Amino acid sequence: MAASPFTGLKPELLWKHFEALTRIPRCSGNEAGAAKHMLEWARAHKFEGKQDEIGNVVVRVPATRGKEQAPVVVLQGHLDMVGEKDSSSPHDFAKDPIPVVREGEYLTANGTTLGADNGVGVAAGMAIAEDPDAVHGPLELLCTIAEEVGLDGAQALKPGSVTGKTMLNLDSEEDGAVYVGCAGGADTVVQLPVEREGSAAGDLLRIKIGGFRGGHSGLDINTGRGNAIKVLALLLDRVRSQGDLALLELGGGDKHNAIPREASAVVRADRKAVDALLPGFRDDLAGMFSVTDPGFTVTVEPGTSAAGLLTRASRDAVLDLMLAMPHGLLAMSQAVEGLVETSTNLAVVRLEQGSAMFHESSRSSVMPALAEVQAGLFALCRLAGAEATSKGGYPGWAPNMDSAVLKRAVAVHEKLFGKAPEIKAIHAGLECGIIGEKVGGMDMMSMGPQIENPHSPSERVKIDTVDRFYRFLKTTLADLAG
């Protein structure tokens, strides 16, 4: 029997809890098992555990002896994970445990997301609660649901759910850094009416775009990685310009917060003409993505479909909107060097019977800029004859450089590791902004280990940084307890 990838990892308590979470299906919308697991754990340790109406869990952990009068600290993370997998993976996120593997200095998964985002953070809070060597005041472990699909759990959090006014969010993903601000975001869902005519006569082709790295639509949006939906649109446009192209099926992307790695279409077109285009198209892609996505693939194979053909006008409307929908980095911050300010991700496209659906996810640390992006999307959709609706908006988190918890944590980091942490803001949605609004007067910062390529099957966590993260957390809590 092969050794467990968790064998010998430190700190043992944290990895024990993370391993347990990898065995529980917990994609967004299916967090019930993880919540039950956490509540049962709380009861076993005689901690007070409660679940609210939407599914968020709060576990109250007593202070270590002698620290009962210390301020309450909230340790916050989210129970859900993003379920992304390679198209060749047989994994079923609804029932299968994550296939965790160890690769040198990293833990990753075989063909799927790992769920270190945010399983490591949840596991760290549970480990602290039962660590006999941890010193801390009263703790509230706040674990929300549906963070990855719009921060829904935090949005539904009721005042009074937690009493602490100091919060350590455990959902950032960079070793040696602490985060004090994040972007806000909003989604735009577009419905473009389409008309179909008779069924296809002649041979059909399935065109597939794959092998792109994808990644987190906030953290990785400035890397220049390819968007498979946009690449497919470019190829279909070239086929259209060379001769007859009939469109029957179209799909790409899966999650609003992941850069699309794969997209495909079923078309009626001349196979020889398509094949003649491919060498030049692949060369062009190599010039664009040889560094970011060297493993990209473009394949054409015989296809089948029961769908009717789109009319020529509908075909053109769909392809033109795919080409025109924006994707990528839009602006860098003028206030924080190196920080992405505004971006947008063309996340999903689906061709349905009577409409084409597009899902665009936009982010900005400047709320008027976010509003401008959405205004542009709405205008584009009006020009295309499509209907756009805004969905899932959430506020950003403005940095507070005078934060008391930040100053204490920086001093702890310097003492532990001989240098101050980098103090950053992140171009992604953390729940701090929402929770801060709900609770009021909250002093917050975010920390975490090195997690790379979240929201993609390449997700991995650097093992030794988890130990550093836990030591940083544990020592910061001891310092806050006085």
Beta strands, then each sheet from edge to edge (+ up, - down):
strand 1: 48-51
strand 2: 57-61
strand 3: 73-78
strand 4: 100-103
strand 5: 106-109
strand 6: 139-144
strand 7: 166-169
strand 8: 177-182
strand 9: 184-193
strand 10: 196-199
strand 11: 204-210
strand 12: 245-252
strand 13: 263-269
strand 14: 297-303
strand 15: 308-310
strand 16: 328-332
strand 17: 340-351
strand 18: 355-364
strand 19: 387-394
strand 20: 422-426
strand 21: 443-446
strand 22: 451-452
strand 23: 460-462
sheet 1: 1+ 2- 6+ 3+ 7+ 21+
sheet 2: 4+ 5- 23+ 22-
sheet 3: 8+ 20+
sheet 4: 14+ 11- 13+ 12- 17+ 18- 9+ 19-
sheet 5: 10+ 15-
sheet 6: 14+ 11- 13+ 12- 17+ 16-
end
